[in-house]
Amino acid sequence: MSHRHLNSLKQTHRQAFLETDRSNHSIGFDYILTEQVVQEYERAVIFRLGRLVKEGSKGPGIFFIIPCIDTYTKVDLRTVSFDVPPQGIVLSPSKFS
């Protein structure tokens, strides 16, 4: 093999290694943090190992959690209204009459 051919093989191998190394790091980063989205009318309350995280609630927008360590609950901030059916009034007899 010529010296030039050997150098080109080394360069190709080095580039392939660097590309593999970069892709492994990005895959690892994807497994470390998970992206979640909260709507404008919601907030996310994040718990780390069962305790409330110092920042409290997140949202609206994108936030990150650590799988297997963090859990979150979405809280809806919209006002909920519903009809209450009318009730009959019960009057007891007065003791003083």
DRENDO-1510 file (C-alpha; in Angstrom, 1 decimal, always signed):
<recs>
REC; n; res; u; v; w
REC; 1; MET; +0.0; +0.0; +0.0 .
REC; 2; SER; +1.2; +3.5; -0.8 .
REC; 3; HIS; +1.7; +6.1; +1.9 .
REC; 4; ARG; -1.0; +8.3; +0.4 .
REC; 5; HIS; -3.5; +5.4; +0.4 .
REC; 6; LEU; -2.7; +4.5; +4.0 .
REC; 7; ASN; -3.2; +8.2; +5.1 .
REC; 8; SER; -6.6; +8.3; +3.3 .
REC; 9; LEU; -7.7; +5.1; +5.1 .
REC; 10; LYS; -6.7; +6.6; +8.4 .
REC; 11; GLN; -8.6; +9.8; +7.7 .
REC; 12; THR; -11.7; +7.9; +6.7 .
REC; 13; HIS; -11.6; +5.7; +9.8 .
REC; 14; ARG; -11.1; +8.8; +12.0 .
REC; 15; GLN; -14.1; +10.6; +10.4 .
REC; 16; ALA; -16.3; +7.5; +10.9 .
REC; 17; PHE; -15.2; +7.2; +14.5 .
REC; 18; LEU; -16.0; +10.9; +15.2 .
REC; 19; GLU; -19.4; +10.6; +13.5 .
REC; 20; THR; -20.2; +7.5; +15.6 .
REC; 21; ASP; -19.0; +9.2; +18.7 .
REC; 22; ARG; -21.2; +12.2; +18.1 .
REC; 23; SER; -24.2; +10.2; +17.4 .
REC; 24; ASN; -23.8; +8.1; +20.6 .
REC; 25; HIS; -23.6; +11.3; +22.7 .
REC; 26; SER; -26.8; +12.7; +21.1 .
REC; 27; ILE; -28.6; +9.4; +21.7 .
REC; 28; GLY; -27.4; +9.4; +25.3 .
REC; 29; PHE; -28.7; +13.0; +25.8 .
REC; 30; ASP; -32.1; +11.9; +24.5 .
REC; 31; TYR; -32.3; +9.2; +27.1 .
REC; 32; ILE; -31.2; +11.5; +29.9 .
REC; 33; LEU; -33.8; +14.2; +29.4 .
REC; 34; THR; -37.4; +13.9; +28.1 .
REC; 35; GLU; -39.1; +16.9; +26.5 .
REC; 36; GLN; -42.7; +17.6; +27.6 .
REC; 37; VAL; -45.1; +20.3; +26.5 .
REC; 38; VAL; -47.7; +22.2; +28.6 .
REC; 39; GLN; -50.4; +24.2; +27.0 .
REC; 40; GLU; -51.1; +27.9; +27.8 .
REC; 41; TYR; -53.9; +27.0; +30.2 .
REC; 42; GLU; -52.0; +24.3; +32.0 .
REC; 43; ARG; -49.0; +24.1; +34.4 .
REC; 44; ALA; -46.9; +21.1; +35.2 .
REC; 45; VAL; -46.0; +20.4; +38.8 .
REC; 46; ILE; -42.7; +18.4; +38.8 .
REC; 47; PHE; -41.7; +15.9; +41.6 .
REC; 48; ARG; -38.2; +14.5; +41.8 .
REC; 49; LEU; -38.1; +11.3; +43.8 .
REC; 50; GLY; -41.5; +12.1; +45.2 .
REC; 51; ARG; -40.6; +15.6; +46.5 .
REC; 52; LEU; -41.6; +18.9; +44.9 .
REC; 53; VAL; -38.8; +20.4; +42.8 .
REC; 54; LYS; -37.5; +23.8; +44.0 .
REC; 55; GLU; -38.8; +25.7; +40.9 .
REC; 56; GLY; -42.4; +24.6; +41.7 .
REC; 57; SER; -44.5; +24.6; +38.5 .
REC; 58; LYS; -43.4; +24.8; +34.9 .
REC; 59; GLY; -45.3; +26.2; +31.9 .
REC; 60; PRO; -46.7; +27.2; +29.6 .
REC; 61; GLY; -44.2; +25.8; +27.0 .
REC; 62; ILE; -41.5; +23.1; +26.8 .
REC; 63; PHE; -39.8; +21.7; +29.9 .
REC; 64; PHE; -37.5; +18.7; +30.5 .
REC; 65; ILE; -37.8; +15.9; +32.9 .
REC; 66; ILE; -35.4; +13.1; +33.9 .
REC; 67; PRO; -37.1; +9.7; +33.2 .
REC; 68; CYS; -37.3; +7.3; +36.2 .
REC; 69; ILE; -36.4; +10.1; +38.6 .
REC; 70; ASP; -39.0; +12.9; +37.8 .
REC; 71; THR; -42.7; +12.6; +37.6 .
REC; 72; TYR; -45.1; +15.4; +36.7 .
REC; 73; THR; -48.8; +16.2; +37.0 .
REC; 74; LYS; -50.6; +18.6; +34.6 .
REC; 75; VAL; -52.9; +21.0; +36.4 .
REC; 76; ASP; -55.6; +22.7; +34.3 .
REC; 77; LEU; -56.1; +26.4; +35.2 .
REC; 78; ARG; -59.3; +26.9; +33.3 .
REC; 79; THR; -62.5; +27.7; +35.3 .
REC; 80; VAL; -64.9; +24.8; +35.3 .
REC; 81; SER; -68.6; +25.8; +35.6 .
REC; 82; PHE; -71.6; +23.5; +35.9 .
REC; 83; ASP; -75.3; +23.8; +36.7 .
REC; 84; VAL; -76.5; +23.0; +40.2 .
REC; 85; PRO; -80.1; +21.8; +40.2 .
REC; 86; PRO; -82.4; +23.7; +42.5 .
REC; 87; GLN; -83.1; +22.2; +45.9 .
REC; 88; GLY; -86.2; +22.2; +48.0 .
REC; 89; ILE; -86.2; +24.2; +51.3 .
REC; 90; VAL; -87.0; +22.3; +54.4 .
REC; 91; LEU; -88.5; +24.4; +57.2 .
REC; 92; SER; -88.6; +23.1; +60.7 .
REC; 93; PRO; -91.4; +24.3; +63.0 .
REC; 94; SER; -90.4; +27.1; +65.3 .
REC; 95; LYS; -90.0; +26.3; +69.0 .
REC; 96; PHE; -91.1; +29.7; +70.1 .
REC; 97; SER; -94.5; +30.0; +68.4 .
</recs>
